[in-house]
């Protein structure tokens, strides 16, 4: 058994297994893992040696669970790859006397309004942004910034509540959509009114250790139909020439927020070919992006996150150079799932995962849903280049049998 013990704060359930299971499996190869999770561990048990059940949003319950595990184990670090638990995990690490970014820095990273202010102060190219608490404030901000605009919750993730508004007539419905998502925010329940950045969207996968940020890979993204910003596909190519251009901007954004350690998923858009910041997520990217990075470059982001959390220098040496793509599976319309399967066994399909069962109800964003109610799974393909991996993804997607009975 590995000699170092790391405490991981994470969610539980099938979604966690589908999208973060690879993180736990990777870290378990080098660390003895103890877990704090809101539900009884099931699939996690083969990767952990101990656990405590606590709601990470309950500060005292989380602290008591951490202290109980610290009594039973000699902990070397605390980590999370869950967006909602970043600030809470930093507070826990501080209470246990273990390495961490400050909770205040994590709050800043979670609050998009504060982050925009810091980007502007440090000269990081970003978007014009104003905070709105009411529809009237949103209307005034929109007139100042100019249509089209983007409305988004100040402290959410996964594209929840994010919508483009092209003209004033669309603003009331758009503001209600964004407000509904913002109400669940912890650091802020406000809505942001932002300049629409017109251009391709990418993310830069970074590792920061003792204030030095290394850009490991760039992820090219495909979005669903507007006005929503639901991501439907990603591709990572180890040889992507864009990495050299976006890496300095990503590093500047991480520095502007005061982040000194950890893994970051830095989202940006290329406007007239130049990168402009969307946001910095102070954790491994979702949608299996960390796994795509590993398939394409050999760099293990979950292991790097664990090493940094324990104060160790991560190994970021690439060991391969190819491409990997993920296609996220959505229905054409909302309704009840009646069939889902892949009809052909392709050798270059790395994995297929379904998170919805026959009989489940699927609700798309335009019908009041979000990623968690609409997505039914994903498939991952590999190739020598991005073009290869994406072409194979398209081919595999054609062989999916997905049937939905409309509502």
Secondary structure as UniProt FT lines:
FT   STRAND          5..10
FT   HELIX           14..28
FT   TURN            29..30
FT   STRAND          32..37
FT   HELIX           43..47
FT   STRAND          50..53
FT   TURN            56..57
FT   HELIX           59..72
FT   STRAND          75..79
FT   HELIX           83..85
FT   HELIX           86..95
FT   TURN            96..97
FT   HELIX           103..110
FT   HELIX           112..121
FT   TURN            122..123
FT   STRAND          129..132
FT   HELIX           135..145
FT   STRAND          149..153
FT   TURN            154..155
FT   TURN            158..161
FT   STRAND          163..165
FT   HELIX           168..170
FT   HELIX           171..182
FT   TURN            183..184
FT   STRAND          191..195
FT   STRAND          200..209
FT   TURN            210..211
FT   STRAND          212..223
FT   TURN            226..227
FT   STRAND          231..237
FT   TURN            238..239
FT   HELIX           242..256
FT   TURN            257..258
FT   STRAND          262..271
FT   TURN            272..273
FT   STRAND          274..281
FT   TURN            286..288
FT   HELIX           289..297
FT   HELIX           301..309
FT   TURN            310..311
FT   STRAND          323..330
FT   STRAND          335..342
FT   TURN            347..348
FT   STRAND          349..354
FT   TURN            358..359
FT   STRAND          361..362
FT   HELIX           365..367
FT   HELIX           371..374
FT   STRAND          375..383
FT   HELIX           386..398
FT   STRAND          400..406
//
